[in-house]
Amino acid sequence: MSELFALAMPWWEFVLRAVIVYAVVLVMVRLAGKRALGQFTPFDMLLIVLLGNAVQNALLGQDTSLGGGLLLAATLIALNYVVGWISARSPWAEKVIEGEPVVLARHGRVLRGVLRRELVSKADFEHAMREAGCAALEDVEVALLETNGRIAIIQRPESR
């Protein structure tokens, strides 16, 4: 029973490992783009599961104790809270961590290069148009890829 909480390394090493893995994975996810976060497909779910498994050893090392797992969980939750707190209070941090909306279309013209760069398919764009009630591309004043991966369509005033 005593080995249930016996740590295989010092407590601070768990915290350091969690901080490093969190920061590196945050950068990787940020570089993956908005669409990677905005819409979950079966492939995205598989990626999350495999990513969790891939970083498990980097977090735990040789430790398999309950205490080590709980310490890591608490550290990751605290890190997530701190990142959210900072990004809510600093426009610069918010821009770096969450990014900025990207214009996908303007005045009825799709910016195809931007769609390709942001990994937005034609089908996804058309789906967003239908959800916004846009019957034709000419009705689009501006289309934005929001920081959460959602496509927001603003219609031209005369087509509403």
C-alpha positions in Angstrom: 0.0 0.0 0.0 2.9 2.4 0.7 4.2 2.1 -2.9 0.8 3.4 -4.1 2.0 7.0 -3.2 5.8 6.5 -3.4 7.2 8.7 -6.1 10.0 7.3 -8.4 11.5 10.8 -8.7 11.3 14.1 -6.8 8.0 16.0 -6.9 9.5 19.0 -8.7 10.6 16.7 -11.6 6.9 15.8 -12.3 6.1 19.6 -12.3 9.0 20.4 -14.6 8.1 17.5 -17.0 4.5 18.7 -17.1 5.5 22.3 -17.8 7.8 21.3 -20.6 5.4 18.8 -22.2 2.5 21.3 -21.9 4.5 24.1 -23.5 5.8 22.0 -26.4 2.4 20.4 -27.1 0.7 23.8 -27.0 3.2 25.1 -29.6 2.6 22.0 -31.7 -1.2 22.4 -31.6 -0.9 26.1 -32.3 1.3 25.4 -35.3 -1.2 22.8 -36.5 -3.7 25.6 -37.2 -7.2 26.6 -36.3 -9.0 23.9 -38.3 -7.2 21.2 -36.3 -9.0 22.5 -33.2 -12.3 23.7 -34.6 -13.9 20.6 -35.8 -13.4 17.1 -34.4 -13.4 14.3 -36.9 -12.7 10.7 -36.0 -9.1 11.4 -37.2 -8.8 14.2 -34.7 -10.0 12.0 -31.9 -7.5 9.4 -32.8 -4.8 12.0 -32.8 -5.7 13.2 -29.3 -5.7 9.6 -28.0 -2.3 8.8 -29.6 -0.9 12.2 -28.5 -1.8 11.5 -24.9 -0.2 8.1 -25.1 2.9 9.5 -26.8 3.6 12.0 -24.1 2.7 9.7 -21.2 6.3 8.5 -20.7 7.7 12.0 -21.1 5.4 13.0 -18.2 5.7 10.0 -15.9 9.2 8.7 -16.6 9.4 5.4 -14.7 6.8 6.4 -12.2 3.5 4.5 -12.0 2.3 5.7 -8.6 -1.1 7.2 -7.9 0.6 10.2 -6.3 2.7 10.9 -9.4 -0.4 10.7 -11.7 -2.4 13.0 -9.4 0.5 15.4 -9.1 0.7 15.5 -13.0 -3.0 16.0 -13.4 -3.0 18.9 -10.9 0.0 20.5 -12.6 -1.6 20.2 -16.0 -4.9 21.6 -14.8 -3.1 24.5 -13.1 -1.1 25.2 -16.2 -4.2 25.3 -18.3 -5.8 27.7 -15.8 -2.7 30.0 -15.8 -2.6 30.1 -19.6 -6.3 31.0 -19.8 -5.9 33.6 -17.1 -2.9 35.2 -18.8 -4.6 35.2 -22.3 -7.7 36.7 -20.8 -5.8 39.6 -19.4 -3.1 40.3 -22.0 -4.1 41.0 -25.6 -0.5 40.1 -26.7 -0.6 36.8 -24.9 -4.1 36.1 -26.3 -2.8 36.8 -29.8 0.2 34.5 -29.4 -1.7 31.6 -27.7 -5.0 31.7 -29.5 -4.1 33.5 -32.7 -6.3 35.9 -34.7 -9.3 35.5 -37.0 -8.3 35.1 -40.7 -10.3 36.5 -43.6 -11.3 33.7 -46.0 -13.5 35.7 -48.3 -14.4 39.4 -48.8 -17.0 41.1 -51.0 -18.2 37.8 -52.6 -14.6 36.6 -53.5 -13.0 33.6 -51.8 -9.3 33.9 -51.0 -8.4 30.4 -52.3 -4.7 30.7 -51.2 -5.9 31.5 -47.6 -8.3 28.5 -47.7 -5.4 26.2 -48.7 -3.0 27.7 -46.1 -5.6 27.3 -43.3 -6.7 23.8 -44.5 -10.3 24.8 -45.1 -12.0 22.7 -47.7 -14.5 24.0 -50.2 -17.1 21.8 -48.6 -16.5 23.3 -45.1 -16.7 26.8 -46.5 -20.0 26.0 -48.3 -21.4 24.4 -45.2 -20.7 27.6 -43.2 -22.4 29.6 -46.0 -25.5 27.4 -45.7 -25.5 27.7 -41.9 -25.4 31.5 -42.3 -28.2 31.5 -44.8 -26.1 32.6 -47.7 -27.5 31.3 -50.9 -24.6 32.5 -53.1 -21.0 33.6 -52.7 -22.0 37.1 -53.9 -24.0 37.4 -50.6 -20.9 37.1 -48.5 -19.5 40.4 -47.2 -16.8 38.8 -45.2 -16.0 35.2 -44.1 -13.7 34.7 -41.1 -11.9 31.7 -39.8 -12.3 32.3 -36.0 -9.6 31.4 -33.5 -11.8 28.4 -32.4 -11.8 27.0 -35.9 -15.4 28.0 -36.7 -16.1 29.8 -40.0 -18.2 33.0 -39.4 -20.0 34.4 -42.4 -21.2 38.0 -42.5 -23.7 38.7 -45.2 -23.9 41.8 -47.4 -26.5 44.2 -46.1 -28.5 44.1 -49.3 -28.8 40.3 -49.4 -30.3 40.0 -45.9 
